[in-house]
Amino acid sequence: MDKEFFRETLSYKIITFLKDQIAEKVDLTVYIFKILVKVIKDILNLRVGMKHILNQAARFGVDSLPLALIIVGVSGMIIALQVTSEMVKQGAVDYIGTLISLVIVREIAPIMGSFAIISMVGSSMAAEIATMKVTEQVDAISVSGVDPVTYLITPRVVAGFFIMPSVIVVATFVGLFGGYFPVHNIADIGLSSYLDSVWLGLYEKDIWVELLKAAVFGTLISLVCASIGYKARGGAIDVGVATTNAVVYSFIVIVITDFLISYAFFY
């Protein structure tokens, strides 16, 4: 009787829910890691076609670029709008561009650019592969003698690794120039003075870490979204669930990875 009463309590339900969620995330992480091992083997054995990589690279770079530029550009304008007035009050006009560039290069461009990629490319990637899985197209690929992971996931991971840095670099420039307009309107700073301030605070290390983050994030987005889509079972509802899980899990993985990389290089 006491056991049955305890199982009906809110505390027990919350604990059970958390335990199930943790177990589910652990199982998913292990599953994704196994897919990663298979992808690495494919790459080392050169079992990935250049045509498939280029197709996925076009999706990764071209389809997502406008959204990434808009998000990072507007974010740069918002950051500049927030900090310029305070920097002017403190008499630190010469360091406005420095602060904006550090924020955009180190965090805003990689993170916001990754969120744009997840929204545009990651979600469609998960939905596409999940649809193929539930409609038995993946089984047809297997029957034809082709490894589905090699055919569907490996090209996407390789494309994400190589193309993501290019997207983030372009988005960084847009973010920096987007930040100039609020600075010019509020502090009346010319473009040359703003650019001098931008380069004043940037080091080669900042650029290399940004490129590292971009490559890692691109790999993780492709790997996570494709793997969760590949894990889908059932019907149309399960495709939607897989797509949602892929987007949410990608956000979590990107934020955690960003913290780890930042801690390793800037702490």
QUIDAMO-V926701 format. One record per residue. N is the residue number from 1. RES is the residue in one letter. PHI is phi in radians with two decimals (* if undefined). PSI is psi in degrees with one decimal (none if undefined). Layout:
N_RES_PHI_PSI, N_RES_PHI_PSI
This chain:
1_M_*_-44.3, 2_D_-1.11_-38.4, 3_K_-1.12_-45.1, 4_E_-1.11_-39.3, 5_F_-1.13_-42.2, 6_F_-1.14_-36.6, 7_R_-1.20_-18.8, 8_E_-1.59_-4.6, 9_T_-1.35_156.4, 10_L_-1.15_-36.7, 11_S_-1.08_-44.5, 12_Y_-1.12_-41.1, 13_K_-1.14_-39.6, 14_I_-1.15_-45.4, 15_I_-1.09_-43.1, 16_T_-1.11_-42.3, 17_F_-1.08_-46.3, 18_L_-1.11_-41.0, 19_K_-1.10_-42.9, 20_D_-1.14_-40.1, 21_Q_-1.14_-42.7, 22_I_-1.13_-44.4, 23_A_-1.09_-39.8, 24_E_-1.13_-42.8, 25_K_-1.18_-36.4, 26_V_-1.14_-45.8, 27_D_-1.07_-41.2, 28_L_-1.15_-39.8, 29_T_-1.11_-42.5, 30_V_-1.10_-42.4, 31_Y_-1.07_-45.8, 32_I_-1.11_-38.4, 33_F_-1.11_-38.6, 34_K_-1.12_-40.5, 35_I_-1.09_-40.9, 36_L_-1.05_-42.7, 37_V_-1.05_-43.1, 38_K_-1.12_-40.3, 39_V_-1.11_-43.0, 40_I_-1.08_-41.1, 41_K_-1.09_-41.6, 42_D_-1.07_-42.4, 43_I_-1.16_-45.2, 44_L_-1.13_-33.3, 45_N_-1.60_6.2, 46_L_0.98_42.9, 47_R_-1.74_31.6, 48_V_-2.20_132.6, 49_G_-1.45_138.5, 50_M_-1.12_-33.4, 51_K_-1.07_-44.0, 52_H_-1.16_-38.0, 53_I_-1.10_-44.3, 54_L_-1.13_-38.0, 55_N_-1.08_-45.2, 56_Q_-1.24_-33.0, 57_A_-1.12_-38.1, 58_A_-1.09_-42.7, 59_R_-1.12_-44.7, 60_F_-1.15_-43.7, 61_G_-1.54_-44.1, 62_V_-1.45_-49.6, 63_D_-1.12_-36.0, 64_S_-1.62_-12.4, 65_L_-1.07_-47.0, 66_P_-1.00_-44.6, 67_L_-1.15_-40.7, 68_A_-1.10_-41.5, 69_L_-1.14_-41.2, 70_I_-1.12_-47.4, 71_I_-1.14_-47.7, 72_V_-1.21_-39.1, 73_G_-1.09_-46.4, 74_V_-1.18_-37.1, 75_S_-1.08_-40.0, 76_G_-1.09_-39.3, 77_M_-1.15_-39.6, 78_I_-1.16_-45.1, 79_I_-1.03_-45.9, 80_A_-1.10_-40.4, 81_L_-1.09_-37.0, 82_Q_-1.31_-38.4, 83_V_-1.66_-23.4, 84_T_-1.10_-48.3, 85_S_-1.02_-44.0, 86_E_-1.17_-39.0, 87_M_-1.14_-36.8, 88_V_-1.13_-42.5, 89_K_-1.07_-35.1, 90_Q_-1.49_-0.9, 91_G_1.29_26.5, 92_A_-1.97_43.5, 93_V_-1.05_-37.6, 94_D_-1.18_-13.1, 95_Y_-1.92_8.3, 96_I_-1.10_-50.5, 97_G_-1.09_-34.0, 98_T_-1.07_-48.5, 99_L_-1.12_-44.2, 100_I_-1.10_-43.2, 101_S_-1.14_-40.5, 102_L_-1.11_-42.8, 103_V_-1.14_-44.5, 104_I_-1.23_-47.8, 105_V_-1.19_-43.1, 106_R_-1.36_-35.2, 107_E_-2.28_-53.1, 108_I_-1.06_-50.1, 109_A_-1.11_-50.1, 110_P_-1.11_-42.9, 111_I_-1.29_-54.1, 112_M_-1.16_-35.4, 113_G_-1.10_-39.9, 114_S_-1.14_-39.5, 115_F_-1.10_-36.9, 116_A_-1.15_-41.8, 117_I_-1.10_-43.7, 118_I_-1.05_-45.2, 119_S_-1.14_-40.6, 120_M_-1.54_-53.8, 121_V_-1.63_-46.2, 122_G_-1.05_-45.4, 123_S_-1.13_-43.3, 124_S_-1.19_-34.4, 125_M_-1.10_-46.8, 126_A_-1.12_-43.6, 127_A_-1.13_-40.4, 128_E_-1.11_-49.4, 129_I_-1.23_-37.0, 130_A_-1.11_-40.0, 131_T_-1.11_-43.1, 132_M_-1.08_-34.9, 133_K_-1.24_-46.1, 134_V_-1.33_-21.4, 135_T_-1.65_10.8, 136_E_1.16_18.8, 137_Q_-1.21_-32.7, 138_V_-1.13_-39.9, 139_D_-1.08_-37.9, 140_A_-1.14_-37.3, 141_I_-1.11_-42.3, 142_S_-1.11_-42.5, 143_V_-1.10_-32.8, 144_S_-1.30_-2.0, 145_G_1.62_11.0, 146_V_-1.87_136.0, 147_D_-1.27_120.4, 148_P_-1.06_-37.1, 149_V_-1.13_-44.3, 150_T_-1.10_-37.2, 151_Y_-1.42_-38.4, 152_L_-1.75_-38.6, 153_I_-1.73_-45.6, 154_T_-0.99_-46.9, 155_P_-1.05_-35.3, 156_R_-1.19_-40.4, 157_V_-1.16_-44.2, 158_V_-1.10_-43.4, 159_A_-1.10_-42.2, 160_G_-1.08_-40.1, 161_F_-1.11_-42.3, 162_F_-1.54_-30.8, 163_I_-1.58_-32.0, 164_M_-0.97_-43.8, 165_P_-0.99_-37.6, 166_S_-1.12_-43.5, 167_V_-1.07_-44.2, 168_I_-1.20_-36.6, 169_V_-1.11_-46.8, 170_V_-1.08_-42.8, 171_A_-1.12_-34.0, 172_T_-1.10_-46.2, 173_F_-1.07_-41.3, 174_V_-1.13_-40.9, 175_G_-1.11_-40.8, 176_L_-1.17_-43.1, 177_F_-1.27_-30.6, 178_G_-1.11_-36.1, 179_G_-1.22_-19.3, 180_Y_-1.18_-36.2, 181_F_-1.14_-47.0, 182_P_-1.08_-37.6, 183_V_-1.10_-43.6, 184_H_-1.13_-41.0, 185_N_-1.26_-35.8, 186_I_-1.53_-46.9, 187_A_-1.79_-4.4, 188_D_0.97_49.2, 189_I_-1.77_134.8, 190_G_-1.29_165.1, 191_L_-1.12_-41.8, 192_S_-1.13_-40.7, 193_S_-1.16_-38.9, 194_Y_-1.11_-44.6, 195_L_-1.16_-37.2, 196_D_-1.07_-40.7, 197_S_-1.18_-36.5, 198_V_-1.07_-49.3, 199_W_-1.28_-19.3, 200_L_-1.08_-38.3, 201_G_-1.74_-4.6, 202_L_-1.60_138.8, 203_Y_-2.07_162.2, 204_E_-1.01_-35.0, 205_K_-1.03_-40.8, 206_D_-1.06_-40.7, 207_I_-1.17_-45.1, 208_W_-1.13_-39.4, 209_V_-1.17_-38.4, 210_E_-1.07_-43.7, 211_L_-1.13_-38.3, 212_L_-1.09_-47.2, 213_K_-1.02_-44.8, 214_A_-1.06_-45.2, 215_A_-1.13_-43.9, 216_V_-1.15_-44.2, 217_F_-1.11_-42.0, 218_G_-1.07_-40.8, 219_T_-1.11_-46.1, 220_L_-1.17_-41.2, 221_I_-1.06_-47.6, 222_S_-1.10_-45.5, 223_L_-1.12_-48.8, 224_V_-1.15_-49.9, 225_C_-1.14_-43.0, 226_A_-1.18_-41.0, 227_S_-1.15_-43.5, 228_I_-1.17_-38.1, 229_G_-1.11_-39.1, 230_Y_-1.20_-23.3, 231_K_-1.48_-5.8, 232_A_-1.11_144.6, 233_R_-2.39_151.5, 234_G_1.89_-127.6, 235_G_-2.30_-149.1, 236_A_-1.10_-38.4, 237_I_-1.07_-40.0, 238_D_-1.19_-28.1, 239_V_-1.12_-44.1, 240_G_-1.10_-41.1, 241_V_-1.12_-43.7, 242_A_-1.10_-40.2, 243_T_-1.12_-45.1, 244_T_-1.08_-46.1, 245_N_-1.07_-39.0, 246_A_-1.10_-43.9, 247_V_-1.15_-47.9, 248_V_-1.11_-47.1, 249_Y_-1.12_-35.9, 250_S_-1.13_-43.6, 251_F_-0.99_-46.9, 252_I_-1.12_-46.1, 253_V_-1.10_-40.8, 254_I_-1.14_-44.1, 255_V_-1.13_-44.5, 256_I_-1.13_-44.4, 257_T_-1.11_-38.8, 258_D_-1.07_-42.5, 259_F_-1.09_-43.7, 260_L_-1.13_-43.3, 261_I_-1.17_-43.3, 262_S_-1.09_-40.9, 263_Y_-1.13_-39.3, 264_A_-1.21_-34.2, 265_F_-1.82_-20.4, 266_F_-2.13_0.2, 267_Y_-1.51_none
